[in-house]
Amino acid sequence: MTRRSVSILAITVLLAAGFLASGGLNAQKKGKTRPLTSSQVMAGLVKPEFLKLKAGLEKSPQDDDAWKALATSAALLNESSYILMADERCPDKPWEEGSMILRKASLNLLTQIEKKDAAGALEAFAMVQQSCKTCHAEHKYKKK
Ligand code: HEC
């Protein structure tokens, strides 16, 4: 290799690394035009509603208000699956799969909650948990 082709190679590698560090990751961290980051979707919507469902289902809902609150959380989680797929946020297949499991599982969960079926709801909730794992296996960034 000549000196010249070595430096061209070096520049190409640097450009590729720069692309991966900026454009490559931005697609997952944020959508294309709206400001809401994926981290904010998780911290402000997905995590709190997920935790409310977990706590509420583990002790078995006692009255109509408790069921109503669980229905709200399940519907919001379902909505988050649309946010995750909107605005060109989705970068690849695992992301899409995780979002689709979240969508189906939360809808199923909502159906069980509307029937006030505590055992069925717990089962459906396990599938919701599966959606987090499916996407996070590829896409969970460490906080800096
Ligand atoms: C379609 C992909 C996807 C799905 C599904 C998903 N997550 Fe995430 N989650 C992410 C990404 C991407 C990050 C990292 C965001 C970042 O740091 O920029 C993340 C980060 C998080 C964080 C850390 C948030 C923070 O403070 O930055 C929590 C908590 C979290 N997810 C909870 C959940 C739970 C609970 C579920 C399931 C109900 C879930 N996630 C489902 C993609 C997903």
Backbone and ligand atoms as CSV (ligand in chain L), in Angstrom:
chain,resi,resn,atom,element,x,y,z
A,1,MET,N,N,0.837,-1.205,0.000
A,1,MET,CA,C,0.000,0.000,0.000
A,1,MET,C,C,0.871,1.253,0.000
A,2,THR,N,N,0.468,2.202,-0.789
A,2,THR,CA,C,1.222,3.457,-0.816
A,2,THR,C,C,0.813,4.293,0.396
A,3,ARG,N,N,1.634,5.322,0.660
A,3,ARG,CA,C,1.328,6.248,1.751
A,3,ARG,C,C,-0.039,6.899,1.542
A,4,ARG,N,N,-0.276,7.247,0.248
A,4,ARG,CA,C,-1.507,7.940,-0.106
A,4,ARG,C,C,-2.754,7.061,0.165
A,5,SER,N,N,-2.670,5.795,-0.256
A,5,SER,CA,C,-3.856,4.943,-0.046
A,5,SER,C,C,-4.056,4.635,1.431
A,6,VAL,N,N,-2.971,4.633,2.204
A,6,VAL,CA,C,-3.108,4.443,3.650
A,6,VAL,C,C,-3.870,5.622,4.256
A,7,SER,N,N,-3.531,6.849,3.822
A,7,SER,CA,C,-4.227,7.991,4.424
A,7,SER,C,C,-5.681,8.069,3.950
A,8,ILE,N,N,-5.955,7.646,2.711
A,8,ILE,CA,C,-7.350,7.619,2.244
A,8,ILE,C,C,-8.145,6.612,3.073
A,9,LEU,N,N,-7.529,5.461,3.341
A,9,LEU,CA,C,-8.175,4.442,4.157
A,9,LEU,C,C,-8.467,4.991,5.555
A,10,ALA,N,N,-7.473,5.682,6.119
A,10,ALA,CA,C,-7.635,6.226,7.467
A,10,ALA,C,C,-8.796,7.219,7.507
A,11,ILE,N,N,-8.905,8.060,6.481
A,11,ILE,CA,C,-9.987,9.054,6.447
A,11,ILE,C,C,-11.346,8.354,6.339
A,12,THR,N,N,-11.398,7.308,5.503
A,12,THR,CA,C,-12.653,6.563,5.337
A,12,THR,C,C,-13.097,5.952,6.661
A,13,VAL,N,N,-12.141,5.363,7.377
A,13,VAL,CA,C,-12.464,4.757,8.668
A,13,VAL,C,C,-12.967,5.817,9.644
A,14,LEU,N,N,-12.322,6.980,9.663
A,14,LEU,CA,C,-12.741,8.059,10.559
A,14,LEU,C,C,-14.153,8.542,10.230
A,15,LEU,N,N,-14.439,8.667,8.928
A,15,LEU,CA,C,-15.770,9.124,8.511
A,15,LEU,C,C,-16.842,8.112,8.929
A,16,ALA,N,N,-16.529,6.837,8.740
A,16,ALA,CA,C,-17.481,5.788,9.098
A,16,ALA,C,C,-17.743,5.809,10.603
A,17,ALA,N,N,-16.683,5.973,11.391
A,17,ALA,CA,C,-16.819,6.021,12.843
A,17,ALA,C,C,-17.650,7.238,13.236
A,18,GLY,N,N,-17.415,8.374,12.580
A,18,GLY,CA,C,-18.167,9.600,12.858
A,18,GLY,C,C,-19.639,9.406,12.552
A,19,PHE,N,N,-19.941,8.726,11.464
A,19,PHE,CA,C,-21.339,8.471,11.100
A,19,PHE,C,C,-22.024,7.618,12.164
A,20,LEU,N,N,-21.329,6.561,12.589
A,20,LEU,CA,C,-21.915,5.662,13.587
A,20,LEU,C,C,-22.159,6.393,14.901
A,21,ALA,N,N,-21.227,7.294,15.254
A,21,ALA,CA,C,-21.340,7.986,16.530
A,21,ALA,C,C,-22.430,9.052,16.502
A,22,SER,N,N,-22.733,9.601,15.344
A,22,SER,CA,C,-23.745,10.667,15.304
A,22,SER,C,C,-25.040,10.180,14.672
A,23,GLY,N,N,-25.048,10.120,13.338
A,23,GLY,CA,C,-26.271,9.748,12.622
A,23,GLY,C,C,-26.776,8.390,13.032
A,24,GLY,N,N,-25.890,7.428,13.164
A,24,GLY,CA,C,-26.280,6.068,13.500
A,24,GLY,C,C,-27.063,5.999,14.795
A,25,LEU,N,N,-26.592,6.673,15.820
A,25,LEU,CA,C,-27.250,6.597,17.118
A,25,LEU,C,C,-28.453,7.519,17.255
A,26,ASN,N,N,-28.407,8.671,16.561
A,26,ASN,CA,C,-29.512,9.621,16.690
A,26,ASN,C,C,-30.856,9.000,16.353
A,27,ALA,N,N,-30.842,8.097,15.387
A,27,ALA,CA,C,-32.090,7.479,14.949
A,27,ALA,C,C,-32.777,6.761,16.111
A,28,GLN,N,N,-32.004,6.234,17.063
A,28,GLN,CA,C,-32.598,5.534,18.194
A,28,GLN,C,C,-32.864,6.457,19.365
A,29,LYS,N,N,-32.068,7.493,19.509
A,29,LYS,CA,C,-32.188,8.366,20.672
A,29,LYS,C,C,-33.353,9.339,20.547
A,30,LYS,N,N,-33.764,9.601,19.309
A,30,LYS,CA,C,-34.790,10.613,19.079
A,30,LYS,C,C,-35.450,10.329,17.737
A,31,GLY,N,N,-36.643,10.865,17.533
A,31,GLY,CA,C,-37.257,10.785,16.210
A,31,GLY,C,C,-36.620,11.805,15.293
A,32,LYS,N,N,-37.244,12.033,14.160
A,32,LYS,CA,C,-36.618,12.898,13.177
A,32,LYS,C,C,-36.934,14.379,13.390
A,33,THR,N,N,-38.198,14.688,13.697
A,33,THR,CA,C,-38.582,16.111,13.739
A,33,THR,C,C,-39.037,16.591,15.115
A,34,ARG,N,N,-39.513,15.680,15.979
A,34,ARG,CA,C,-40.052,16.122,17.274
A,34,ARG,C,C,-38.973,16.028,18.355
A,35,PRO,N,N,-39.094,16.849,19.422
A,35,PRO,CA,C,-38.008,16.905,20.416
A,35,PRO,C,C,-37.943,15.735,21.404
A,36,LEU,N,N,-39.055,15.012,21.639
A,36,LEU,CA,C,-39.084,13.972,22.679
A,36,LEU,C,C,-38.031,12.878,22.431
A,37,THR,N,N,-37.111,12.717,23.382
A,37,THR,CA,C,-36.077,11.682,23.218
A,37,THR,C,C,-36.625,10.325,23.673
A,38,SER,N,N,-35.962,9.250,23.255
A,38,SER,CA,C,-36.377,7.899,23.668
A,38,SER,C,C,-36.214,7.753,25.181
A,39,SER,N,N,-35.168,8.363,25.714
A,39,SER,CA,C,-34.939,8.325,27.152
A,39,SER,C,C,-36.113,8.971,27.899
A,40,GLN,N,N,-36.645,10.073,27.361
A,40,GLN,CA,C,-37.792,10.737,27.997
A,40,GLN,C,C,-39.077,9.915,27.870
A,41,VAL,N,N,-39.254,9.243,26.722
A,41,VAL,CA,C,-40.429,8.360,26.570
A,41,VAL,C,C,-40.387,7.302,27.666
A,42,MET,N,N,-39.193,6.744,27.892
A,42,MET,CA,C,-39.020,5.680,28.884
A,42,MET,C,C,-39.224,6.216,30.298
A,43,ALA,N,N,-38.489,7.282,30.645
A,43,ALA,CA,C,-38.499,7.792,32.019
A,43,ALA,C,C,-39.836,8.443,32.381
A,44,GLY,N,N,-40.506,9.086,31.411
A,44,GLY,CA,C,-41.708,9.845,31.731
A,44,GLY,C,C,-43.014,9.124,31.448
A,45,LEU,N,N,-42.969,8.093,30.617
A,45,LEU,CA,C,-44.218,7.420,30.244
A,45,LEU,C,C,-44.146,5.903,30.481
A,46,VAL,N,N,-43.202,5.237,29.815
A,46,VAL,CA,C,-43.177,3.763,29.848
A,46,VAL,C,C,-42.886,3.244,31.269
A,47,LYS,N,N,-41.818,3.760,31.888
A,47,LYS,CA,C,-41.443,3.242,33.216
A,47,LYS,C,C,-42.519,3.501,34.282
A,48,PRO,N,N,-43.003,4.757,34.429
A,48,PRO,CA,C,-44.005,4.982,35.482
A,48,PRO,C,C,-45.283,4.152,35.287
A,49,GLU,N,N,-45.779,4.034,34.051
A,49,GLU,CA,C,-47.017,3.274,33.837
A,49,GLU,C,C,-46.774,1.778,34.071
A,50,PHE,N,N,-45.589,1.323,33.652
A,50,PHE,CA,C,-45.207,-0.072,33.873
A,50,PHE,C,C,-45.186,-0.382,35.379
A,51,LEU,N,N,-44.580,0.514,36.164
A,51,LEU,CA,C,-44.474,0.280,37.614
A,51,LEU,C,C,-45.835,0.330,38.307
A,52,LYS,N,N,-46.716,1.230,37.837
A,52,LYS,CA,C,-48.066,1.295,38.417
A,52,LYS,C,C,-48.814,-0.015,38.158
A,53,LEU,N,N,-48.660,-0.553,36.945
A,53,LEU,CA,C,-49.314,-1.828,36.615
A,53,LEU,C,C,-48.777,-2.957,37.477
A,54,LYS,N,N,-47.449,-2.988,37.613
A,54,LYS,CA,C,-46.798,-4.051,38.394
A,54,LYS,C,C,-47.318,-4.034,39.837
A,55,ALA,N,N,-47.282,-2.860,40.470
A,55,ALA,CA,C,-47.724,-2.737,41.864
A,55,ALA,C,C,-49.214,-3.074,41.983
A,56,GLY,N,N,-50.014,-2.533,41.065
A,56,GLY,CA,C,-51.467,-2.723,41.127
A,56,GLY,C,C,-51.887,-4.168,40.915
A,57,LEU,N,N,-51.195,-4.863,39.992
A,57,LEU,CA,C,-51.600,-6.238,39.680
A,57,LEU,C,C,-51.095,-7.224,40.716
A,58,GLU,N,N,-49.936,-6.921,41.306
A,58,GLU,CA,C,-49.365,-7.847,42.286
A,58,GLU,C,C,-50.225,-7.959,43.539
A,59,LYS,N,N,-50.878,-6.844,43.925
A,59,LYS,CA,C,-51.710,-6.937,45.135
A,59,LYS,C,C,-53.187,-7.124,44.794
A,60,SER,N,N,-53.501,-7.292,43.518
A,60,SER,CA,C,-54.876,-7.564,43.092
A,60,SER,C,C,-55.806,-6.370,43.371
A,61,PRO,N,N,-56.350,-5.777,42.313
A,61,PRO,CA,C,-57.158,-4.550,42.447
A,61,PRO,C,C,-58.393,-4.760,43.329
A,62,GLN,N,N,-58.643,-3.817,44.239
A,62,GLN,CA,C,-59.704,-3.973,45.240
A,62,GLN,C,C,-61.044,-3.349,44.844
A,63,ASP,N,N,-61.037,-2.293,44.042
A,63,ASP,CA,C,-62.311,-1.635,43.701
A,63,ASP,C,C,-62.267,-1.070,42.270
A,64,ASP,N,N,-63.386,-0.473,41.859
A,64,ASP,CA,C,-63.500,0.045,40.494
A,64,ASP,C,C,-62.442,1.107,40.182
A,65,ASP,N,N,-62.148,1.936,41.174
A,65,ASP,CA,C,-61.140,2.977,40.950
A,65,ASP,C,C,-59.780,2.361,40.624
A,66,ALA,N,N,-59.447,1.269,41.326
A,66,ALA,CA,C,-58.162,0.601,41.092
A,66,ALA,C,C,-58.123,0.014,39.679
A,67,TRP,N,N,-59.207,-0.617,39.242
A,67,TRP,CA,C,-59.263,-1.166,37.879
A,67,TRP,C,C,-59.175,-0.056,36.840
A,68,LYS,N,N,-59.845,1.070,37.139
A,68,LYS,CA,C,-59.849,2.203,36.213
A,68,LYS,C,C,-58.430,2.749,36.039
A,69,ALA,N,N,-57.705,2.845,37.139
A,69,ALA,CA,C,-56.328,3.353,37.085
A,69,ALA,C,C,-55.446,2.398,36.264
A,70,LEU,N,N,-55.659,1.092,36.427
A,70,LEU,CA,C,-54.877,0.110,35.672
A,70,LEU,C,C,-55.187,0.194,34.179
A,71,ALA,N,N,-56.477,0.426,33.852
A,71,ALA,CA,C,-56.860,0.556,32.439
A,71,ALA,C,C,-56.150,1.760,31.822
A,72,THR,N,N,-56.076,2.854,32.568
A,72,THR,CA,C,-55.381,4.055,32.069
A,72,THR,C,C,-53.920,3.740,31.778
A,73,SER,N,N,-53.261,3.046,32.699
A,73,SER,CA,C,-51.842,2.712,32.512
A,73,SER,C,C,-51.635,1.803,31.305
A,74,ALA,N,N,-52.507,0.800,31.148
A,74,ALA,CA,C,-52.373,-0.127,30.015
A,74,ALA,C,C,-52.580,0.616,28.698
A,75,ALA,N,N,-53.570,1.524,28.666
A,75,ALA,CA,C,-53.834,2.287,27.439
A,75,ALA,C,C,-52.661,3.211,27.117
A,76,LEU,N,N,-52.046,3.808,28.147
A,76,LEU,CA,C,-50.892,4.693,27.911
A,76,LEU,C,C,-49.684,3.903,27.413
A,77,LEU,N,N,-49.486,2.700,27.963
A,77,LEU,CA,C,-48.386,1.861,27.459
A,77,LEU,C,C,-48.626,1.496,26.001
A,78,ASN,N,N,-49.905,1.205,25.683
A,78,ASN,CA,C,-50.246,0.893,24.299
A,78,ASN,C,C,-49.920,2.085,23.398
A,79,GLU,N,N,-50.271,3.280,23.863
A,79,GLU,CA,C,-49.981,4.487,23.080
A,79,GLU,C,C,-48.470,4.678,22.891
A,80,SER,N,N,-47.698,4.332,23.927
A,80,SER,CA,C,-46.244,4.509,23.824
A,80,SER,C,C,-45.668,3.655,22.689
A,81,SER,N,N,-46.321,2.529,22.365
A,81,SER,CA,C,-45.823,1.685,21.275
A,81,SER,C,C,-45.957,2.410,19.933
A,82,TYR,N,N,-46.941,3.305,19.834
A,82,TYR,CA,C,-47.087,4.104,18.602
A,82,TYR,C,C,-46.054,5.222,18.567
A,83,ILE,N,N,-45.813,5.831,19.730
A,83,ILE,CA,C,-44.787,6.881,19.798
A,83,ILE,C,C,-43.429,6.308,19.391
A,84,LEU,N,N,-43.131,5.080,19.888
A,84,LEU,CA,C,-41.827,4.465,19.602
A,84,LEU,C,C,-41.641,4.185,18.109
A,85,MET,N,N,-42.742,4.012,17.383
A,85,MET,CA,C,-42.635,3.717,15.949
A,85,MET,C,C,-42.813,4.963,15.083
A,86,ALA,N,N,-43.167,6.100,15.698
A,86,ALA,CA,C,-43.476,7.298,14.903
A,86,ALA,C,C,-42.238,8.140,14.629
A,87,ASP,N,N,-42.374,9.072,13.731
A,87,ASP,CA,C,-41.363,10.115,13.474
A,87,ASP,C,C,-39.990,9.529,13.112
A,88,GLU,N,N,-40.007,8.405,12.439
A,88,GLU,CA,C,-38.774,7.739,11.999
A,88,GLU,C,C,-37.798,7.459,13.141
A,89,ARG,N,N,-38.364,7.161,14.322
A,89,ARG,CA,C,-37.507,6.827,15.466
A,89,ARG,C,C,-36.949,5.407,15.342
A,90,CYS,N,N,-37.740,4.526,14.724
A,90,CYS,CA,C,-37.367,3.107,14.685
A,90,CYS,C,C,-36.175,2.855,13.754
A,91,PRO,N,N,-35.065,2.324,14.287
A,91,PRO,CA,C,-33.879,2.119,13.455
A,91,PRO,C,C,-33.778,0.729,12.821
A,92,ASP,N,N,-34.429,-0.289,13.404
A,92,ASP,CA,C,-34.192,-1.655,12.909
A,92,ASP,C,C,-35.272,-2.631,13.377
A,93,LYS,N,N,-35.050,-3.899,13.040
A,93,LYS,CA,C,-36.018,-4.970,13.304
A,93,LYS,C,C,-36.277,-5.227,14.796
A,94,PRO,N,N,-35.235,-5.369,15.633
A,94,PRO,CA,C,-35.495,-5.618,17.058
A,94,PRO,C,C,-36.342,-4.509,17.688
A,95,TRP,N,N,-36.115,-3.291,17.263
A,95,TRP,CA,C,-36.893,-2.149,17.775
A,95,TRP,C,C,-38.361,-2.318,17.391
A,96,GLU,N,N,-38.567,-2.644,16.113
A,96,GLU,CA,C,-39.934,-2.826,15.619
A,96,GLU,C,C,-40.608,-3.998,16.346
A,97,GLU,N,N,-39.862,-5.085,16.521
A,97,GLU,CA,C,-40.426,-6.258,17.202
A,97,GLU,C,C,-40.818,-5.924,18.636
A,98,GLY,N,N,-39.917,-5.236,19.351
A,98,GLY,CA,C,-40.198,-4.841,20.734
A,98,GLY,C,C,-41.445,-3.967,20.807
A,99,SER,N,N,-41.558,-3.021,19.889
A,99,SER,CA,C,-42.712,-2.111,19.875
A,99,SER,C,C,-44.001,-2.863,19.585
A,100,MET,N,N,-43.923,-3.836,18.675
A,100,MET,CA,C,-45.132,-4.579,18.303
A,100,MET,C,C,-45.576,-5.521,19.418
A,101,ILE,N,N,-44.607,-6.119,20.130
A,101,ILE,CA,C,-44.969,-6.954,21.290
A,101,ILE,C,C,-45.621,-6.070,22.353
A,102,LEU,N,N,-45.039,-4.890,22.571
A,102,LEU,CA,C,-45.602,-3.947,23.543
A,102,LEU,C,C,-47.038,-3.583,23.160
A,103,ARG,N,N,-47.259,-3.333,21.875
A,103,ARG,CA,C,-48.590,-2.930,21.400
A,103,ARG,C,C,-49.621,-4.039,21.637
A,104,LYS,N,N,-49.275,-5.262,21.211
A,104,LYS,CA,C,-50.201,-6.393,21.341
A,104,LYS,C,C,-50.427,-6.763,22.802
A,105,ALA,N,N,-49.327,-6.825,23.563
A,105,ALA,CA,C,-49.413,-7.264,24.958
A,105,ALA,C,C,-50.204,-6.263,25.799
A,106,SER,N,N,-49.993,-4.968,25.555
A,106,SER,CA,C,-50.706,-3.959,26.352
A,106,SER,C,C,-52.191,-3.950,25.993
A,107,LEU,N,N,-52.504,-4.229,24.724
A,107,LEU,CA,C,-53.907,-4.307,24.308
A,107,LEU,C,C,-54.585,-5.514,24.966
A,108,ASN,N,N,-53.877,-6.636,24.973
A,108,ASN,CA,C,-54.381,-7.835,25.634
A,108,ASN,C,C,-54.572,-7.576,27.130
A,109,LEU,N,N,-53.586,-6.883,27.722
A,109,LEU,CA,C,-53.671,-6.536,29.142
A,109,LEU,C,C,-54.901,-5.676,29.410
A,110,LEU,N,N,-55.122,-4.688,28.542
A,110,LEU,CA,C,-56.275,-3.806,28.710
A,110,LEU,C,C,-57.585,-4.604,28.649
A,111,THR,N,N,-57.653,-5.579,27.756
A,111,THR,CA,C,-58.851,-6.421,27.631
A,111,THR,C,C,-59.101,-7.188,28.930
A,112,GLN,N,N,-58.021,-7.753,29.507
A,112,GLN,CA,C,-58.166,-8.501,30.774
A,112,GLN,C,C,-58.594,-7.567,31.903
A,113,ILE,N,N,-58.050,-6.366,31.909
A,113,ILE,CA,C,-58.391,-5.381,32.951
A,113,ILE,C,C,-59.856,-4.975,32.813
A,114,GLU,N,N,-60.309,-4.786,31.592
A,114,GLU,CA,C,-61.715,-4.410,31.382
A,114,GLU,C,C,-62.653,-5.522,31.834
A,115,LYS,N,N,-62.185,-6.768,31.749
A,115,LYS,CA,C,-62.986,-7.909,32.244
A,115,LYS,C,C,-62.809,-8.118,33.753
A,116,LYS,N,N,-61.917,-7.331,34.351
A,116,LYS,CA,C,-61.555,-7.457,35.772
A,116,LYS,C,C,-61.075,-8.868,36.101
A,117,ASP,N,N,-60.295,-9.410,35.177
A,117,ASP,CA,C,-59.729,-10.749,35.356
A,117,ASP,C,C,-58.291,-10.606,35.878
A,118,ALA,N,N,-58.114,-10.714,37.182
A,118,ALA,CA,C,-56.813,-10.447,37.804
A,118,ALA,C,C,-55.749,-11.442,37.346
A,119,ALA,N,N,-56.114,-12.736,37.251
A,119,ALA,CA,C,-55.138,-13.751,36.841
A,119,ALA,C,C,-54.747,-13.557,35.373
A,120,GLY,N,N,-55.745,-13.307,34.530
A,120,GLY,CA,C,-55.482,-13.061,33.111
A,120,GLY,C,C,-54.632,-11.822,32.910
A,121,ALA,N,N,-54.865,-10.805,33.722
A,121,ALA,CA,C,-54.112,-9.559,33.606
A,121,ALA,C,C,-52.639,-9.787,33.970
A,122,LEU,N,N,-52.410,-10.597,35.004
A,122,LEU,CA,C,-51.027,-10.890,35.406
A,122,LEU,C,C,-50.275,-11.622,34.287
A,123,GLU,N,N,-50.974,-12.536,33.638
A,123,GLU,CA,C,-50.371,-13.267,32.517
A,123,GLU,C,C,-50.032,-12.323,31.373
A,124,ALA,N,N,-50.985,-11.450,31.058
A,124,ALA,CA,C,-50.760,-10.482,29.974
A,124,ALA,C,C,-49.610,-9.547,30.323
A,125,PHE,N,N,-49.479,-9.226,31.604
A,125,PHE,CA,C,-48.413,-8.327,32.041
A,125,PHE,C,C,-47.032,-8.946,31.806
A,126,ALA,N,N,-46.951,-10.266,31.935
A,126,ALA,CA,C,-45.673,-10.949,31.682
A,126,ALA,C,C,-45.237,-10.737,30.229
A,127,MET,N,N,-46.186,-10.714,29.306
A,127,MET,CA,C,-45.864,-10.459,27.895
A,127,MET,C,C,-45.387,-9.025,27.679
A,128,VAL,N,N,-45.980,-8.099,28.456
A,128,VAL,CA,C,-45.526,-6.699,28.366
A,128,VAL,C,C,-44.045,-6.637,28.735
A,129,GLN,N,N,-43.686,-7.350,29.801
A,129,GLN,CA,C,-42.288,-7.381,30.242
A,129,GLN,C,C,-41.367,-7.915,29.152
A,130,GLN,N,N,-41.891,-8.863,28.381
A,130,GLN,CA,C,-41.114,-9.443,27.292
A,130,GLN,C,C,-40.751,-8.387,26.242
A,131,SER,N,N,-41.649,-7.420,26.051
A,131,SER,CA,C,-41.388,-6.373,25.052
A,131,SER,C,C,-40.183,-5.519,25.454
A,132,CYS,N,N,-40.071,-5.211,26.743
A,132,CYS,CA,C,-38.940,-4.403,27.225
A,132,CYS,C,C,-37.647,-5.146,26.909
A,133,LYS,N,N,-37.640,-6.448,27.226
A,133,LYS,CA,C,-36.427,-7.250,27.035
A,133,LYS,C,C,-36.046,-7.334,25.565
A,134,THR,N,N,-37.055,-7.509,24.701
A,134,THR,CA,C,-36.786,-7.657,23.272
A,134,THR,C,C,-36.067,-6.429,22.721
A,135,CYS,N,N,-36.554,-5.251,23.076
A,135,CYS,CA,C,-35.921,-4.041,22.535
A,135,CYS,C,C,-34.614,-3.718,23.271
A,136,HIS,N,N,-34.623,-3.851,24.605
A,136,HIS,CA,C,-33.423,-3.482,25.374
A,136,HIS,C,C,-32.223,-4.382,25.068
A,137,ALA,N,N,-32.482,-5.617,24.635
A,137,ALA,CA,C,-31.370,-6.513,24.304
A,137,ALA,C,C,-30.458,-5.852,23.264
A,138,GLU,N,N,-31.043,-5.023,22.404
A,138,GLU,CA,C,-30.260,-4.323,21.377
A,138,GLU,C,C,-30.066,-2.849,21.693
A,139,HIS,N,N,-31.006,-2.265,22.423
A,139,HIS,CA,C,-31.101,-0.799,22.446
A,139,HIS,C,C,-31.232,-0.185,23.814
A,140,LYS,N,N,-30.432,-0.531,24.754
A,140,LYS,CA,C,-30.535,0.247,25.984
A,140,LYS,C,C,-29.196,0.889,26.254
A,141,TYR,N,N,-29.180,2.195,26.240
A,141,TYR,CA,C,-27.904,2.892,26.379
A,141,TYR,C,C,-27.599,3.131,27.837
A,142,LYS,N,N,-26.323,3.052,28.145
A,142,LYS,CA,C,-25.887,3.365,29.502
A,142,LYS,C,C,-25.909,4.873,29.668
A,143,LYS,N,N,-26.303,5.289,30.845
A,143,LYS,CA,C,-26.272,6.733,31.122
A,143,LYS,C,C,-24.838,7.174,31.345
A,144,LYS,N,N,-24.536,8.374,30.796
A,144,LYS,CA,C,-23.162,8.851,30.974
A,144,LYS,C,C,-23.105,9.821,32.125
L,1,HEC,C1,C,-38.733,-0.237,21.055
L,1,HEC,C2,C,-37.674,-0.170,22.008
L,1,HEC,C3,C,-37.953,-0.157,23.479
L,1,HEC,C4,C,-38.949,-0.796,24.188
L,1,HEC,C5,C,-40.064,-1.679,23.669
L,1,HEC,C6,C,-38.719,-0.488,25.567
L,1,HEC,N1,N,-37.639,0.335,25.703
L,1,HEC,FE1,FE,-36.924,1.118,27.435
L,1,HEC,N2,N,-35.413,2.013,26.434
L,1,HEC,C7,C,-35.238,2.001,25.062
L,1,HEC,C8,C,-34.079,2.795,24.703
L,1,HEC,C9,C,-33.558,3.061,23.290
L,1,HEC,C10,C,-33.538,3.281,25.911
L,1,HEC,C11,C,-32.273,4.135,26.089
L,1,HEC,C12,C,-32.597,5.586,25.851
L,1,HEC,C13,C,-31.338,6.454,25.946
L,1,HEC,O1,O,-30.582,6.305,26.919
L,1,HEC,O2,O,-31.141,7.255,25.044
L,1,HEC,C14,C,-34.403,2.771,26.977
L,1,HEC,C15,C,-34.228,3.068,28.309
L,1,HEC,C16,C,-35.094,2.707,29.314
L,1,HEC,C17,C,-34.991,3.156,30.691
L,1,HEC,C18,C,-33.957,4.143,31.211
L,1,HEC,C19,C,-34.584,5.529,30.926
L,1,HEC,C20,C,-33.722,6.718,31.256
L,1,HEC,O3,O,-33.833,7.222,32.377
L,1,HEC,O4,O,-32.958,7.147,30.379
L,1,HEC,C21,C,-36.018,2.560,31.372
L,1,HEC,C22,C,-36.349,2.722,32.855
L,1,HEC,C23,C,-36.772,1.759,30.424
L,1,HEC,N3,N,-36.180,1.886,29.185
L,1,HEC,C24,C,-37.887,1.004,30.757
L,1,HEC,C25,C,-38.610,0.237,29.841
L,1,HEC,C26,C,-39.694,-0.649,30.192
L,1,HEC,C27,C,-40.222,-0.877,31.598
L,1,HEC,C28,C,-40.140,-1.192,29.024
L,1,HEC,C29,C,-41.247,-2.181,28.816
L,1,HEC,C30,C,-42.550,-1.876,29.311
L,1,HEC,C31,C,-39.326,-0.650,27.943
L,1,HEC,N4,N,-38.407,0.199,28.477
L,1,HEC,C32,C,-39.506,-0.967,26.618
L,1,HEC,C33,C,-36.027,1.342,24.143
L,1,HEC,C34,C,-37.138,0.556,24.443
